[in-house]
Amino acid sequence: MIDPPIRPAEPVEGKALAQVIADAFHALPVTVWLVPDPADRRAIMPANFQLFVDHAIEHGTVHTTDRLDAVAVRPQTTPQP
C-alpha cells in the first residue's frame, strides 16, 4: 500500500495544489527568467498553475494525497486523426 494514499483530486483542491506546483517551480531558472522578482513570482505563479490544475481536474487527470503535499497533473489528450 502506498503511504500516503494517492487519489483523484477534487475541484475544491485546485488552488492548494497549484500552490504546491508554484512552490516546486519557484527557483527553476526558467521561472526566475519569466518573473525575476521573487515576491512577484510568489504572487503570480500560483494563479498561473491553477489554470492548468483546474482544467485538468475537469477534463484530464489530477492525483494528490490527503495531505495535498504532492500533485500529478495530466491534461486531456486529444486523439490524433
N, C-alpha and C positions, 0 to 999 in steps of 0.2 A: 504494500500500500504506500502511496506517495504521501508524505507529510510535509507541509500541509496539503490537503487535497486540492486538486486543480478542478475548476468548474467553469461553466459559461458565465460570462459577466452579465449583470443586469443593467438596463438602461440608466438607472439612477446612479450607477457607479462610474459613469463616463468621466466626470470631472476629476474624481480621485485617481483614476487610472491614467488619465492624461498627465496628471502631476507626477506620477511615477516615471513616465516616459520623459517628461521635461527634465526631471532631476537627473536621469541617466544620461541625457544628451547635453546637459548644461555645459560641460567642459570640452566637448568634442571640438576639434579645430574648425570644422565646417559651421557649427553652430556659433562659435565665437566670431567667425568671419561674417556670418549673416547678421548677428546682433552683438557688436563688440562690447557694449557696456553691460557688465554682469547684472546690475539692477534692472535694466531694461529687458535683458534676456529672461530673468525670473518672472517678469510681468507679462511678457509677450508669448513665450513658448508654450505654456500650459494650454492657452486657448487655441493655439495653432494645432497642437496634438489632439485636443478634444474634438476638433472637426473630424479627424481620421478615426478616432475611437468610436465616437457616436455613430458615424456612418457604418463602420464595421460591425458594431453591435446590431444595427438594424438590417444590414444587407450582407454581412460577411460572418466572420467568427472572431470572438474575443474571449480569451480564457484568463482567469485570475485565480487568486486564492481567497479564502475567507478574510484574511488579514489585508487584502488589497495591496500587497507588497511586491507583487510581480504581475506582469501582464504580457500576453502574446496577442498580437493583432494580425489577422489575416483578412485582407479586403476581399470582397466578392470578386471572383474571377469570371470573366466573360468567355464562353467557349469560342474557339477560333472557327471561322466559317469553313 
